[in-house]
Amino acid sequence: MTTGQKGVLALVIAALLVAAGCLVRGSDEDEEDVIPTATLEDEHEMDDWTAGRLPEEVVEGEPRRGGSLVVRMTVDPPSLNRLVDSDWWGARIAELVYERLVDMDPYDDPDYAYRPVLAESWEESEDGTVFTFKLRRDVSWHDGKPFTAHDVIATFDKVLHPETRSVHVRAYMEELESVEALDDYTVRFTWKQPYALAMSAMGTTIQPGHIIGPMSPSDYNEATSNPLHRRPLGTGPWRFVEWASNRRIVLERNDDYWGRPPYLDRLVFRIVPDNTVALQLTERGEIDLLVGIQPERWVDMTSSYLRENYHRSAHHDSNYSWIGWNQDHPFFRDARVRRALSYLIDRPGIIEHIYYGLPLPANCHFYWRSDACDPSLETLPYDFDTGISLMAEAGWKDTTQDGFLNNEAGQPFRFTFMLPSGNATVQRMATKMREDFRRAGIDMHIQQIEWAGFTRRLREREFDACTLAWSGGHPHGGDPTQIWHSSSIDGGSNYIGYHNEEADRLIEKARVEMDPERRNEMWREFGRIIYGEQPYTWLWTSPRLTLIHNRFRGVRESLMWWQFTDWWVADESEDPVDESAGEVFSDDAAVLEERGGAKESLENDMTSDEADIASDAGDVTLPAEN
């Protein structure tokens, strides 16, 4: 799940969760001269900067009011309505504006216990099927209207309606029988049977009933008829101010907030897709929180200005990168083929030489530290002989003596690998894969698609294979229905069309198992199924590589991402944002020109068929942090 909806996963681009734009090392740089980043085991022997560890001083001092925070944002989100768009950045911003009945304590590691937010208290029936929430009476929407039970009912009415584009949220509410208001400040949820993640589902962000209540489902889905897509209106500590498309999104402190208002005056999410530009702006002091740092820049970051003025954070949270094999494609219906392809990808080499040893190997859908993962499952190694043997077993051999594997009909094993465009690091990974596969007699073509068209093709399964990453996940397991259950093939996030009846049965059974130990055993059994069938080739869990200006305090890492409400400026240093909400920013194109030219094209070494850039803008969803 994302930090906004703890049960809902957000899609992020694979290979260190990179969204758009990338840094390419110059041809005169020798990768072998780069010192690999430390492993988790020896980080404690390094200084904070080298280890990517926040120093103790970031939580010291007396909070003070004032100042702005400029956050680098990698893409322009499709909307700020996370109940319609499962979008990483849209959810991050929306959760600052909206609130939930309950939420996880972001600092309660490793328990992440639920705490009241819009609900001041709740009661649970003995059988775990009825939850009664008493709502706060001192909460107002940002337009001054009072918050009541009507807003809760209106929100869940929209989410549960089959015609709203909220399948990714409804996946966690299949057992929810009814939501009713007992009075203006009491709401009762009744479940058909106990559900392990009921609290998470009831932690959906609440939207203003006086705005969404009169809308039809189709009106609610569309930005032309639902103003909340572009201008969220919530009860939270931050108010929406401005969205200048492809430039910035601005929030300001809600001084009328029912709780403690933020210390900062303003948050500016500056949209800078190109990583080269983003780093240069940070070196000018124009970005306070830089996300999306590429591995090659992280291990070779020598700027004295950055070291003197920024902290580094390399936080391994809940995410994993993957390659998905479309089950509609006849080649990938055979589990032996999928396992063979996993054996034929040199993941250890990619981690070491392209990602500089930063990621951790992955082979589990759940949070890598969770008991829901089976520790006995080892990451499939790079094993050429085993891969070739499995391909032969599945009927793929080089019978035509042309260097390529073919089936009995003489059809060569040829497929297209779809990538989100604008990422040189992912391109390097894909190029290495193509080389590995070519040695095995497999012809893989690389196809880059801009993000809008990419997500459209995902939903319509118009691809052979693709690479992305999932970010989020419940710290104690979760519910994989959204990703893996066959019911999520159409409208959910089961983009590869995976269907396994035993996996479905385990998901359905584990969802309603209230004992965490028994539930985790079911999740481990489920994990063994998908590990054995390899509908995904699991790649790695990547650290979020971040620079944070050292004038900020109250900064703490969390699975729930950064808690900006707790940040404050430690001194009276000049604010990089003026009252015009960011007009003082230097021009991105000018920064590129200063660096000696425009962005390096990722298509330079690709044939025309591999560089098929989709022109269909599609229905943009699911972009990533970094």
C-alpha positions in Angstrom: 0.0 0.0 0.0 1.1 3.5 -0.3 1.5 5.9 2.6 -1.9 7.4 1.7 -4.0 4.2 1.6 -2.1 1.6 3.5 -3.6 -1.3 1.7 -3.1 0.0 -1.8 0.1 -0.4 -3.8 1.3 2.4 -6.0 3.2 1.7 -9.2 6.7 3.0 -9.6 9.1 2.7 -12.5 11.6 -0.2 -12.1 15.3 -0.1 -11.6 15.7 2.0 -8.5 12.1 3.4 -8.9 13.1 5.9 -11.5 10.4 7.9 -13.3 11.7 10.1 -16.1 15.0 11.5 -17.2 18.3 10.1 -16.1 22.0 10.7 -15.8 24.4 9.0 -18.1 28.0 8.7 -17.1 30.3 10.4 -19.6 32.3 8.2 -21.9 35.5 9.2 -20.1 34.4 7.9 -16.8 35.5 4.4 -15.7 32.8 2.6 -13.8 35.3 0.3 -12.3 36.9 3.3 -10.5 33.7 4.0 -8.6 33.7 2.8 -5.0 30.6 0.7 -4.3 28.3 1.9 -1.6 28.4 0.1 1.7 26.2 -2.9 2.5 23.7 -2.7 5.3 26.2 -4.6 7.5 29.1 -2.2 7.3 27.2 1.1 7.1 27.8 1.7 10.8 31.5 2.0 10.2 31.0 4.9 7.7 30.3 8.6 8.2 26.7 9.7 7.8 27.2 11.1 4.4 28.8 8.0 2.9 26.4 5.6 4.5 23.3 7.7 3.5 22.3 8.0 7.1 20.6 11.0 8.7 22.6 12.5 11.6 21.1 12.9 15.0 20.9 16.6 14.7 18.0 16.5 12.3 15.6 15.8 15.1 17.2 18.2 17.6 16.2 21.7 18.5 13.1 23.7 19.2 10.6 23.9 16.3 10.0 27.3 14.9 7.4 28.5 12.4 8.1 29.8 8.9 9.9 28.9 5.7 9.2 26.9 2.6 10.3 23.4 1.4 10.9 22.8 -2.3 10.5 19.1 -3.2 11.7 17.8 -6.5 8.8 15.9 -8.2 9.6 13.6 -11.1 6.4 13.7 -13.1 3.2 15.7 -13.5 0.5 13.4 -11.9 -2.7 12.6 -13.8 -4.8 13.9 -10.9 -4.7 14.5 -7.2 -7.7 12.2 -6.6 -6.1 9.0 -5.3 -9.5 7.3 -5.1 -9.6 7.3 -8.9 -5.9 7.3 -9.9 -3.4 4.9 -8.3 -0.7 7.5 -8.7 2.4 7.7 -6.5 2.9 11.4 -6.6 -0.8 12.2 -6.7 -1.2 10.2 -3.5 1.7 11.8 -1.8 0.2 15.2 -2.3 -3.4 14.3 -1.7 -2.5 12.7 1.7 -1.2 16.1 2.9 -4.6 17.7 2.0 -7.0 15.0 3.0 -7.3 12.9 6.1 -8.6 9.5 7.2 -10.6 8.2 10.1 -7.5 6.3 11.3 -3.9 6.1 10.1 -0.8 4.3 11.0 1.7 6.0 13.3 4.5 6.7 10.8 7.2 6.6 13.5 6.0 3.4 15.3 8.6 1.1 13.8 8.2 -1.8 13.5 4.5 -2.0 14.8 3.0 1.0 12.9 -0.1 0.8 15.2 -3.3 2.6 14.1 -4.0 6.0 15.6 -7.2 8.1 15.5 -7.4 11.0 13.0 -10.8 12.2 12.0 -12.2 9.5 14.3 -11.6 10.3 18.0 -12.3 6.7 19.0 -13.7 3.4 17.8 -15.1 0.2 19.0 -14.8 -3.3 17.5 -17.3 -6.1 18.0 -16.1 -9.3 19.5 -16.4 -11.2 16.3 -14.5 -8.5 14.4 -17.3 -7.7 11.9 -18.6 -4.4 13.3 -16.6 -1.2 13.8 -18.2 1.9 15.2 -16.3 5.2 14.9 -17.0 8.3 16.9 -16.0 11.3 14.8 -14.3 14.5 15.8 -16.7 17.5 16.2 -14.1 20.2 15.7 -13.1 19.6 12.1 -13.9 21.8 9.1 -13.2 21.4 5.4 -10.9 24.0 3.9 -13.9 25.9 2.5 -15.3 26.2 6.1 -18.0 23.5 5.9 -18.2 21.2 8.9 -17.0 17.7 8.7 -19.6 15.1 9.6 -20.6 11.5 9.0 -22.2 12.6 5.7 -18.7 13.0 4.3 -17.7 9.5 5.3 -20.8 8.0 3.7 -20.4 10.0 0.5 -16.8 8.9 0.1 -17.5 5.2 0.6 -20.6 5.4 -1.6 -18.3 6.6 -4.4 -15.5 4.1 -3.8 -17.9 1.1 -3.6 -19.9 2.0 -6.6 -19.0 -0.4 -9.4 -18.9 2.4 -12.1 -16.3 4.6 -10.3 -12.7 4.1 -11.4 -11.8 2.9 -7.9 -11.1 -0.8 -8.4 -7.6 -0.4 -6.8 -9.3 0.7 -3.6 -12.4 -1.5 -3.8 -10.1 -4.6 -3.9 -9.7 -4.1 -0.1 -13.4 -3.8 0.5 -14.9 -7.0 -1.0 -16.0 -8.1 2.5 -17.5 -4.7 3.4 -21.3 -5.2 3.7 -22.4 -1.7 4.7 -21.4 1.8 5.9 -24.0 3.7 7.7 -24.3 7.0 9.7 -25.9 6.4 13.1 -25.9 10.2 13.7 -24.0 13.2 12.5 -20.8 12.1 14.3 -21.1 8.3 14.5 -20.4 5.8 11.6 -20.7 2.1 11.6 -18.9 -0.3 9.3 -20.3 -3.8 9.0 -18.2 -6.6 7.4 -19.6 -9.9 6.0 -16.8 -11.7 7.9 -13.7 -10.6 9.7 -11.0 -9.1 7.4 -7.4 -8.9 8.4 -6.9 -5.4 6.8 -10.3 -4.0 7.8 -8.6 -1.0 9.6 -6.6 -0.3 6.5 -9.6 -0.3 4.3 -11.5 2.0 6.7 -8.5 4.3 6.5 -9.5 5.5 3.1 -9.0 9.2 2.6 -12.3 11.1 3.2 -13.5 13.6 0.7 -16.1 16.4 1.1 -19.6 15.0 0.7 -21.1 18.4 -0.2 -18.9 18.3 -3.3 -18.9 14.6 -4.4 -22.3 13.6 -3.0 -24.4 14.9 -5.9 -22.0 13.5 -8.6 -22.9 10.5 -10.7 -20.1 7.9 -10.9 -19.2 9.0 -14.4 -19.0 12.7 -13.2 -16.9 11.6 -10.3 -14.4 9.9 -12.6 -13.7 12.8 -14.9 -11.7 15.9 -14.3 -14.1 18.0 -16.4 -16.9 17.4 -13.9 -15.0 16.7 -10.6 -13.0 19.7 -9.4 -11.2 17.5 -6.8 -9.1 16.0 -9.6 -7.2 19.3 -10.0 -8.0 21.2 -6.8 -8.3 18.9 -3.7 -10.2 20.3 -0.8 -9.7 18.5 2.5 -9.6 18.8 6.2 -5.8 18.3 6.6 -2.9 20.4 7.7 -2.1 21.6 4.2 -4.3 23.6 1.8 -4.1 23.3 -1.9 -3.0 26.6 -3.6 -1.9 26.0 -7.1 -1.1 23.4 -9.8 0.8 24.8 -12.8 1.0 21.8 -15.1 4.5 20.4 -15.6 5.9 23.2 -13.4 4.8 22.9 -9.8 2.1 22.1 -7.2 1.9 24.4 -4.2 0.4 23.8 -0.8 0.3 26.1 2.2 -0.2 25.7 5.9 -3.8 25.4 7.1 -3.8 27.8 10.0 -7.3 26.7 10.9 -6.3 23.1 11.3 -8.0 21.2 14.1 -4.7 19.7 15.2 -1.2 21.2 15.4 -0.6 23.1 12.2 2.6 22.5 10.3 5.6 24.6 11.2 6.5 25.4 7.5 4.5 28.0 5.6 4.6 26.3 2.2 5.4 23.2 0.3 6.4 23.6 -3.3 6.5 20.4 -5.4 8.6 21.4 -8.3 8.1 19.1 -11.4 11.6 18.4 -12.8 11.5 15.2 -14.9 15.1 15.4 -16.0 17.6 14.2 -13.4 20.5 16.2 -14.8 18.4 19.4 -14.4 17.2 18.4 -10.9 20.7 17.8 -9.6 22.0 21.1 -11.1 19.1 23.0 -9.5 19.9 21.3 -6.2 23.6 22.4 -6.5 22.2 26.0 -6.9 20.2 25.5 -3.7 16.8 25.7 -5.5 15.7 22.3 -4.4 15.5 21.3 -0.7 14.4 17.6 -1.1 15.9 15.9 -4.1 14.5 12.4 -4.9 15.2 10.2 -7.9 19.0 10.2 -7.6 20.6 7.8 -9.9 22.9 5.1 -8.5 25.9 6.3 -10.5 25.5 9.8 -9.2 25.0 8.6 -5.6 28.2 6.6 -5.4 30.2 9.3 -7.2 28.7 12.4 -5.5 31.7 14.6 -4.8 30.2 18.1 -4.9 31.6 20.1 -1.9 28.5 22.3 -1.9 26.1 19.3 -1.6 28.2 17.7 1.1 28.3 20.9 3.1 24.6 21.8 2.7 22.7 18.5 2.4 22.2 15.3 4.2 21.9 12.0 2.4 19.3 9.3 3.0 19.4 5.8 1.6 16.3 4.2 3.0 15.3 0.7 2.2 11.5 0.8 2.5 8.8 -1.4 1.1 9.3 -1.8 -2.7 10.5 -4.2 -5.3 11.3 -4.0 -9.0 10.1 -6.6 -11.4 9.8 -7.8 -14.9 6.3 -8.9 -15.8 5.6 -11.6 -18.5 2.2 -11.1 -20.1 0.2 -14.3 -19.7 -1.8 -13.5 -22.8 1.4 -14.0 -24.9 1.7 -17.7 -25.9 5.4 -17.8 -25.2 4.9 -16.8 -21.5 2.1 -19.1 -20.6 4.6 -21.9 -19.8 6.1 -21.6 -16.3 9.2 -23.4 -17.5 9.8 -20.6 -20.0 9.3 -17.9 -17.4 11.7 -19.7 -15.0 14.2 -20.1 -17.8 14.1 -16.4 -18.5 14.7 -15.6 -14.9 17.7 -17.8 -14.8 19.1 -16.2 -18.0 19.0 -12.6 -16.6 22.3 -11.8 -14.8 20.6 -10.0 -11.9 23.7 -10.2 -9.6 25.8 -8.6 -12.4 23.2 -5.9 -13.0 22.9 -5.1 -9.3 26.7 -4.9 -8.9 27.7 -3.1 -12.1 24.7 -1.0 -13.1 23.3 -0.3 -9.6 26.6 -0.3 -7.8 25.5 -2.8 -5.2 22.8 -0.5 -3.8 19.7 -2.7 -4.1 18.9 -5.9 -2.1 17.9 -9.0 -4.0 14.1 -9.6 -4.0 11.9 -12.7 -4.4 8.8 -11.8 -2.4 5.7 -9.7 -3.0 5.5 -8.4 0.5 7.7 -6.0 2.5 11.1 -7.6 2.6 11.3 -7.5 6.4 7.8 -8.9 6.8 7.1 -12.4 8.2 4.9 -12.8 5.2 8.0 -13.5 3.1 9.5 -17.0 3.2 13.2 -16.7 4.2 13.9 -20.1 2.7 13.3 -18.9 -0.8 16.6 -18.0 -2.5 16.8 -15.6 -5.3 17.2 -17.5 -8.6 20.8 -17.2 -9.7 22.1 -16.4 -13.1 22.4 -19.9 -14.5 22.9 -20.2 -18.2 22.8 -24.0 -18.4 19.7 -24.4 -16.3 17.9 -21.7 -18.4 18.8 -23.4 -21.7 17.7 -26.7 -20.3 14.3 -25.4 -19.2 13.8 -23.7 -22.6 14.6 -27.1 -24.3 12.2 -28.9 -22.0 9.5 -26.4 -23.0 10.2 -27.1 -26.7 12.6 -24.3 -27.6 15.7 -25.4 -29.4 18.0 -24.1 -32.2 16.8 -26.6 -34.8 17.4 -24.2 -37.7 21.0 -23.6 -36.7 20.7 -19.8 -37.1 21.7 -19.1 -33.5 18.1 -18.5 -32.3 15.8 -20.8 -30.4 12.7 -21.9 -32.2 9.7 -24.2 -31.6 8.5 -27.1 -33.6 6.8 -24.8 -36.1 10.1 -23.0 -36.7 8.9 -19.9 -34.9 11.8 -18.0 -33.3 11.6 -17.0 -29.6 11.4 -13.3 -30.2 9.6 -10.7 -28.0 9.5 -7.0 -27.2 10.5 -5.6 -23.8 8.5 -2.4 -23.0 10.2 0.3 -20.9 9.0 3.7 -19.6 11.0 6.2 -21.7 13.5 8.6 -20.3 15.6 6.4 -18.1 19.2 5.6 -19.1 19.8 3.3 -16.1 16.8 1.1 -17.0 18.0 1.2 -20.6 21.4 -0.1 -19.5 19.7 -2.9 -17.6 17.6 -3.7 -20.7 20.7 -3.7 -22.9 22.5 -6.1 -20.6 19.4 -8.4 -20.7 19.3 -8.3 -24.4 22.9 -9.4 -24.5 22.3 -12.2 -22.0 19.3 -13.4 -24.0 21.1 -13.2 -27.3 23.8 -15.6 -26.0 21.0 -18.0 -25.2 19.4 -17.7 -28.6 16.5 -15.4 -27.6 15.8 -12.3 -29.6 14.6 -9.5 -27.4 13.7 -6.0 -28.8 13.6 -3.0 -26.6 10.7 -0.6 -26.9 10.5 2.7 -24.9 7.1 4.2 -24.4 6.3 7.6 -22.8 4.5 7.3 -19.5 0.9 8.1 -20.6 1.0 5.6 -23.4 2.9 3.1 -21.2 0.2 3.0 -18.5 -2.5 2.7 -21.2 -0.8 -0.3 -22.7 -0.4 -1.8 -19.2 -4.1 -1.6 -18.5 -4.9 -3.0 -22.0 -2.1 -5.6 -21.8 -0.7 -4.4 -25.1 2.9 -5.6 -24.4 4.9 -8.8 -24.3 7.0 -8.0 -21.2 7.6 -4.9 -19.2 9.6 -3.7 -16.2 8.3 -1.6 -13.3 8.3 -1.6 -9.5 5.7 -1.7 -6.7 6.2 0.7 -3.9 4.4 0.3 -0.6 3.1 -2.7 1.2 1.8 -3.3 4.7 4.6 -3.6 7.2 3.0 -6.9 8.5 2.2 -8.5 5.2 -0.8 -7.0 3.4 -3.3 -8.1 0.8 -2.1 -8.9 -2.7 -5.6 -9.0 -4.2 -4.9 -5.8 -6.2 -1.8 -7.3 -7.9 -2.3 -11.0 -8.0 -5.9 -12.1 -7.7 -7.6 -13.0 -11.0 -10.4 -10.6 -10.1 -7.9 -7.8 -10.6 -7.0 -8.7 -14.2 -9.7 -6.4 -15.6 -9.7 -3.0 -13.8 -7.2 -3.8 -11.1 -3.4 -3.9 -11.1 -2.9 -7.5 -12.3 -1.5 -6.2 -15.5 0.2 -9.4 -16.6 -3.1 -11.3 -16.4 -1.9 -13.9 -13.9 -4.5 -16.5 -12.9 -3.8 -19.4 -10.5 -6.7 -21.0 -8.7 -4.7 -22.1 -5.7 -3.1 -18.6 -5.4 -6.6 -17.1 -5.6 -7.8 -19.5 -2.9 -4.9 -18.6 -0.6 -5.5 -14.9 -1.0 -9.2 -15.3 -0.2 -8.5 -17.5 2.8 -5.7 -15.3 4.2 -7.7 -12.1 3.8 -10.1 -13.3 6.5 -7.6 -15.1 8.8 -7.3 -12.9 11.9 -4.4 -14.8 13.5 -1.2 -13.1 12.1 0.9 -16.2 12.4 -1.5 -18.4 10.5 -2.1 -15.6 8.0 1.6 -15.2 7.3 2.0 -18.9 6.8 -0.7 -18.6 4.1 1.1 -15.7 2.5 4.3 -17.7 2.6 2.6 -20.5 0.8 1.2 -18.1 -1.7 4.7 -16.7 -2.2 6.0 -20.1 -2.9 3.5 -20.5 -5.7 4.3 -17.3 -7.5 8.0 -17.9 -6.8 7.8 -21.3 -8.5 5.8 -20.0 -11.5 7.7 -16.8 -11.9 5.0 -14.7 -13.5 7.3 -11.9 -12.4 11.0 -12.1 -12.5 11.8 -10.4 -9.1 14.7 -8.0 -9.4 15.5 -6.1 -6.3 14.5 -3.9 -3.5 15.9 -0.4 -4.0 16.8 2.2 -1.4 15.2 5.6 -1.8 18.2 7.9 -2.5 17.5 11.4 -1.3 19.2 14.7 -0.6 17.8 16.9 2.2 18.9 20.4 2.9 20.6 20.5 6.3 18.7 23.6 7.4 15.6 21.4 8.0 14.9 19.7 11.3 12.2 17.2 12.4 13.3 14.9 9.6 12.7 11.2 10.2 12.7 8.3 7.8 9.5 6.1 7.7 7.7 3.5 5.6 5.0 6.2 5.4 7.4 8.6 3.5 8.4 12.0 4.8 6.1 13.7 7.4 6.4 17.3 6.3 4.0 18.5 9.1 6.9 17.9 11.5 9.6 19.6 9.6 10.9 23.1 10.5 13.7 25.4 9.4 16.6 25.5 11.9 17.7 29.1 11.2 16.8 32.3 9.4 18.6 31.2 6.2 17.1 32.6 3.0 14.1 30.8 1.7 14.5 29.8 -2.0 10.8 30.4 -2.6 9.2 33.8 -2.7 5.6 34.9 -2.2 4.8 34.2 -5.9 5.1 30.5 -5.0 8.1 29.6 -7.1 8.4 32.1 -9.9 12.0 32.8 -8.9 13.1 29.4 -10.1 15.7 29.3 -12.9 14.5 27.9 -16.2 15.1 24.2 -16.6 16.0 24.5 -20.3 18.6 27.2 -19.4 20.1 24.8 -16.9 20.4 22.1 -19.5 22.1 24.5 -21.9 24.6 25.6 -19.2 25.6 21.9 -18.8 26.7 21.8 -22.4 23.7 20.6 -24.3 20.3 18.9 -24.1 19.4 15.6 -22.5 21.1 12.5 -23.8 18.6 10.5 -25.9 18.0 7.0 -24.8 17.3 6.0 -28.3 20.7 6.7 -29.7 21.8 3.1 -29.7 18.5 1.6 -30.6 17.1 0.5 -34.0 13.9 2.2 -35.2 11.6 -0.6 -34.2 13.0 -0.6 -30.7 12.6 3.1 -30.3 8.8 3.1 -30.9 7.7 6.0 -28.7 3.9 5.9 -28.2 2.1 9.1 -29.2 -1.1 8.2 -27.5 -1.4 10.2 -24.4 -3.7 7.6 -22.9 -5.1 7.9 -19.5 -2.1 8.8 -17.3 -1.9 6.9 -14.1 0.5 5.4 -11.7 3.7 7.5 -11.9 6.5 7.1 -9.4 8.5 9.0 -6.9 12.0 8.4 -8.3 
